[in-house]
C-alpha cells in the first residue's frame, strides 16, 4: 500500500489540488447565487438574457405600462 502511494504521490497531489479547486469554485458559485450576484461575473445591463435571469416584478411592468400610455 505504501509503495503504491510512494509511486503515485505526484498524481495524488495533483488530483487533490484539482479537487480542492473545484470545491472552492462550487462554494463561490453557491455564495454568489445566494447573494443574487450574476453567475457570469459581469453586470446584467447589456446582457441579452437579463430578463430571463432576473424577471421584473408584475408591479414594475404595470408601472411601466402607465408611463408609456
Buried (B, 14 or more C-beta within 10 A) or exposed (E): EEEEEEEEEEEEEEEEEEEEEEEEEEEEEEEEEEEEEBEEEEEEEEBEEBEEEEEEEEEEEEEEEEEEE
